[in-house]
């Protein structure tokens, strides 16, 4: 049984040929074209680099995308001191969920120990991670945040 050159899924029948590669469907065809630089250059010439990141391998696990920006929220406390924040992570959804679950676990273990802020901020950060897990970025196109990161790091093409 053949496998898709982009996502690695099995192709039961048919498939789409792009050069010497066999793809499972239109979404993988779009991703393959984006990787080759064939996507449109709308959004100020930024779609190409953003699409290449979005359709490319995950920078964390090297697995298949889509890759986008995901938020991980954290908090830790020690008696009268509480520190909290969020970080953006460019990765596939699977790596993002692992990091977000880790953020929930670390916050649940280390966040409560500060009075009063640890008791207040810990449930907020846990709920924010749960929200990030249940409402991921659109897997069909790069988010505006990914476009901004591509613009910042790769420049306009």
N, C-alpha and C positions, 0 to 999 in steps of 0.2 A: 504494500500500500504506500502511495506517495505521501510526502509531507510538504506542507507549505514552507517556502523559503523565508518567509517573514515571521510568522507566528509559531511555526513548528507543529501545528495541528495536522492530523491526518486528513487527507483528501480522499473521500470515498469514491467520488466519480467526477469526472470533468476537471475542473480547475481552470485557471487563467494563466496563459503563458506570457511572460515579460522577458524577452530575450531568451536566455537559456534557463530561466528560473520558472518554477511552477508555483502558483499562488492559489489560495483557497477561495478568495472572493474579492469583491470590490474594495473593502476596507484595507485589505493587505496590498492590493494593487495601488491604492492611494499612498500608503506608507512607503512602498517600494519606490514609487515615483518621487516622493518627497526626499527619500534618501539619495536619490540620484540627482536631486536638484531640479526636478521637473514640476514642482508645485508652483502655484501662482505667487506673485510677489506683491500681494496686496498688503495692507497694514504698514505702509511706509517701507516696503521692501523687506519686511521682517519675517514673513511667513516661511520662507525657505529655511533659515537657521532654526526657527522655533519648531517647524515641522520635522526637521532632521533630528532634533533632540527628542521630540515627542514620539517619533516613530522608531528611534534608535534603541539600542540596548540600555538597560538600567545601569547607571553609573555605580550603583552599590553592589548588585549581584550579577551583572552582565546578562541577566535574563531578558526575555522579550518585553517590550513596552505594552501599553503606552506609558511614557514617562511624563510626569508633570510635577508641579510644586505642591507639596503637602505640608501641613503645619503639625508640629509636635509641641505640646504644652507640658510644662513641668513646674514643680514647686518643691522646695525643701526648707526645713525649719530646724532651729536649735534654740529652744527656750524663748528668748526675747528677740530672736532674729529670724526673719522669713525672707526668702528670696524666691522669685518666680519669674517666668518668662515663656517665650515661645520661640521656636526656630523653624525656619523654612527648610525643607529637605527636597531636593530634586531626585526623584526615584520613581520606580514602578509602584503600583498600588500595594502589591504584596509586601515590599520592603517598608512602605509607609505604614501599613497596618501593624507590622511588627514593632516599628519604632513608637507608634501611638499607643499600643498595648503596653510597651515598656514604660512610656511616660505615665500611663495610668498606674502601673504597678509601683514605680518609684515614687510618684506623688502620694499614693495610698500608704506607702511605708514611711516615707520621710517628710511628708508635708504637714502632718498634724501637730508636730512638736512645738511649734511657735505659738505664743499667746499674744495678741488675739488673732494676728493675721494668718497664721497657719490654719486655724480652725475655719476661717472665712474663705481663704483663697483655694485651699485644697479641693473642696467639692466643685468649685468653679472650674478649675483646670481639668479635673476628671471629666466633667460634663463637656467641656470644650473638646477634649480628645475623643470622647464618644461621638460628639457631633461631627468631628472631622472624619471619623471612620464611617459613619452612616451617610455622609454627604460628600463623597469624593469629587474631584474635578471631572468634567465631561471627558470620557475616554475617546471621543471621536475627533476632538480638535484641541489644540494647545490653549491653555488658559491665558488670560491677559498677563498674569504674573509670569508665566513661562516666557511669553513674548518679551516682556520687560527684561528678564534675565538674559535672554538671547541677545537682545539689543545691547545690554550693558557689557556682556562678555565677548560677543562676537562682532558687534557693530552691524550696521546696515549693509546688506549686500545688494 
